[in-house]
Amino acid sequence: MTIIELFAGVGTQYHALKEIAPSAISLGISEIDPRPLKAYKALLGEPHNFGDITAVEALPYADIWTYSFPCTDLSIAGKQKGFNGEKSSLIYEVYRLLQNSPKPRILIMENVANICNATFMPQFQEWINSLSELGYVSTWKKIKGSQYGGGTVRERVFMISVLNGSEFVFPEETGTTMTIKDYLEPIDSTYFIDKYVGPADNTEADYKKARKLIDYRNGGQGNRIYSTFGQGVTLTATGGGKAGSSGGLYLRGEDVYKLSPIEMCKVMGWTKEQADIICASLTPREVGFCMGNAIDRNVMVSIFKAIVEQYFEGE
């Protein structure tokens, strides 16, 4: 089984695929940001990088293409220009490459939940229709990381498109048996924010939702305090408030902390050993940027397991 990752990031998709299909081979990536590239190389070795997608004329055949195109013009925090925005319009480079290259059997798209809201759904449907004209049957689902064993309630839209094949069936949700406290490392004063003043925490575990305790100072993004007995909130690439890329602040004992770089990696599905590799290759700020942009690894493992079972079993 072969894969090409467009807008590859830190390589979550290839890494997850190799867990399900260890013999899977990467034929290359397209990634121009040096920050995720450093983590990709540390985790998976030096990739064949096709470089800037706008300069790629065609791609070789691969069984799977992934395309987590920029969400800049789609996200709540973005410019809301949709598929016509400078960054998010790079999705049309994928269409151009599909026209100029041997078509992959499977396409995997991942992007922000906003892609299917009332504003952008017409453009998203046009994209689905364009893929249909090329012979792809597409199925999409809005997924929270915690629905498939992840550590946050961040929602993302995943779409699987199958060339001249049957409609993909998303795997049954597994949920999670962990809360934020299960991802925490020993307390590091580097990430201390303040003494806690607020309502008492409820230590009953919540496996479906993040549990907000109180606003920190004036509240807003990055200035909300959450219980560690609930799920994690969305990590953010650009940061904000006192939490920065951690997304939220968390009560630990009598004090308030943000997540450390290691903890941010762990809530996104990476083991402690893998998180150590990522953090050794990047600065703390770069880790926050990369994890804020990253795909939940647990979700990708579940999706790839279903893809292999439905389309590659016995091959």
N, C-alpha and C positions, 0 to 999 in steps of 0.2 A: 504494500500500500504506500502511495506517495502523496505528498502534500506540498502546497505552496502557500505561504502566509503573506498576504498583502496587508500593509499597515500592521506589521508583525508585533510591535511592542516588545515585551520582554520574552515572548515565546511561549506564553501560557498554552496556546492551542496545540502546538507541536509537542510540548512537554506532556500535556494531558493525553494526547493520542498515543504517545509511546508507553504510557502506563497500561493502556488497553491493548495496544498492538506493538510490542517491543521491537518488531522488525520494521516498523514504519520508517520511511526515509524522507527527509526533507530535500526537495529539489531546489529550494531557494526561498528567499523572502524579499519583500520590498519594505524598507524602513530607512528613513533619513535622519531621525532624531538620535544623536549620539548617546543620550541618557539611557533609554531602554536597550539600545544596542550593546552597551557595556554589560548589562545584566543578562541579555540573551547569550552573549559569548561566554559569560561565566557559568551559566546553567547548561548550555547545550553545545558549546564549542563555536568555532568560527563558522558562520553560515555563508552560503553563496548569496550575496546581496545584489539583487537586480538594480537597487538604487531607487531614485525618484521615479514613481510610477508614471508620471507624465512623459518620461523619456524612454519608457520600455515599449518597444515596438510590438513584441509578441512574447508569449511564454510557452515553454515546452508542456507536453501533456503531463498532468498529474491527476490522480484520482480525486483529490480534494483541493479546493481553493478556499481559503478563509479571507474575509474582508471586513475588518472592524474599522471602517472608514471614520474620519474625524467627526466628532459630535459637536464641534464648536458652534455651528449655526443651528443646531437642533436643541441643545440642552437648555434648561431653565436659566442657567447662568450665562448662556451664550447670546448671540446677536439676533436669534430668531429669524434668520433669513432662509432657513430650510435648505432644501437640496440645491438651491440657487446661490447659496453663500459661497464665499471663496474657498473655504476648507471642506465643507460637507459636499460640495459639488464634485469632489474627487471620486465619488461613487461612480460617476459616469466614465471614469477611466477604466473601471472594472468592466463596464459594458463594452467599451472599445476593445479591450483585451480579449473578451469572450468572442467578439466578432473576428479578431485577427489570429486567434490561437486555437489549438485543439481543445474542445470543450471538456472541462472536468466532469466527472460523474456526479459529484456533490459540491454544492456551494454552501458555505456557512457564513451568515452575516450576524454581527452583534453590534448593537448601538443602544443609545439611551432610550428610556421608556417614552420620552416625548415624541419619538418618531411616529407613534400611532395615536397621538392625540388629535383633537378635532382640527387643529391648524394644519398639521403635517400629514395626516392620514391620506388625503387625496394624492399627495406626491409619492407617499410610500406605496399606495395602490398602483400608481403609474409605473413605479419601479417593478413591482410584482408582475404587472401586465407585460412589461418589456422582457422580463425573464421568460415568461410564458411563451412569447413569440419565438424565443430561442429554443424552446422545447423543455423548459424547466417547470416542474410542479413544486410549488412553494408552500410551506407551512410555517407559521410563526407563533411565538408565545412570549408573553411578558413574564419574566421570572425574577424572583427574589433569590439572592444567594442562599438564604436560610431554608428555602424550599428543597434544596438538594444538598444539604449538609454544610452549607457555607456559614460564615460568621456574621453576615450583615443582612439588613433588609433592603439593600440597594436593589432597585429594579432595573433590569435591562431587557431589551427585546432581542430574541434569538430567532433567526429564520434559517430553515434548512430547505434548500432547493435541489431537487433530484432530476437529472436529465433523463427524459423519456422513461420515467419510472413511476413507482407508486408513491403516494403521499406519505411523508415521514410521520411517524407517531412518536411524540415526545414521551420520554420515559415517565413512569409513575413517580410522583413526588415522594421523596424519602423523609423530608423534614430534617430536623436536627435534634440532637440530644445535648447540645452545648450552648452555653451563654458566654458573653464576653469574658467573664472571669476565668473561663477555661483556656483562654488564649494568652492570658497575662503572664509576663515574665516577672521575676523579682523586682520590687520597686526600685526605680532609678530616679534619684532626685533631679536629674536633668529635665525630666518631663513633669515636675511638680508645677502646679499653677497657683493654688491658693488653699487656705483652710476652708473647709466646707461649712456653710451656714444655710440650712434649709430643712425641709421635712425629712423625717426618718425614712430610710430605705426599706423596701419590702424585699425580703430575701427569698420569696417564692420565685422559682425559675419561670421565665416566660420564653418559650421556644419559638414564638412567632413574631413578636413585636419588640422594638426598642422601647425602653421605659424611661421617659423623661422625668426627672425629679424637679428641676427648677431652672430658670434662666440664670446665666451668669452675667452680672452687671446688667447691660441693656438688652441681653438676648441677641437673637439673630444667628445666622449661620456661623458655626464655630464657637458660639457662646451659649451653649445649652449643656446642662449637666445631666448625665444619664446614669442609670443603675447598671452595675456589671452583672446583674442577675437577669438582664434581658439581652436582646440581640444588639449587634453593633449598628451604628448609623452609616450612611454613605460616606466613603472616603472621597476626598476631592483633590484633583490634580493641582489646582491653583491655591488651595487653602482658603482660610478666612477666619477671622476672630482669633481667640486664644488657642483654639484647637488646631489651626492650620489644616494640613492634609488629613489629620485624624478625624475630621468631620465633627466630632463631638468630644466633650469632656466627660470623664468618668469618675465616680466616687469610689475611692479605695480607702476603707477605714474612715478616718476623719478628714481626709485630704482629697483634693481634686487634681487629677492628672490627665494629660492627653496621652494617646497611644505612642509608644516608641516605634521606630522604624521596624524592628523585629516583629512587634505585635501587629503592625499594619500588614506585614506580609502574611502572618499566620492567619489573620481573619479573612484574608483573600484566598486561603486554601493551601498555602505553602507550609511544609513542615519546618520545624526549627532548624534543621540542617540546611534545607534549601533557603530559608530566610537568611541564615548566616552567610551563604554564598552571595545572595543578592545584595545584602547590606555591606559586604566587604568590597563589592565592586562599585558602589555608589555612595555619594554623600547622603546624609540624612534628608536633606531637602529633595535630592533626586529620587530617593526611595519614595517619599510622599507623592511626588509627581507621577512616578511610574505606577504605584499602587492605586492612585486616584484614577488613572486611565485604564488600569488592568481589568481583565475578565476574571471572575471568580473561578478558580481552578477546579473546585468541586463540581460546579455546574458543567464545565467543559468535559470533565471525566464522565459524568453521567450521560451527556449528549453523545460523546464518541462511543461509549459502550453500546448505546442504542443504534447508532449508525452502523457500527460493525455487525451487530446482530441482524439488522434488517437488510443490509446491502452487501456485506463482505463475508458473511459466515461461510467457512469452508474454502475460502480462496487463499 
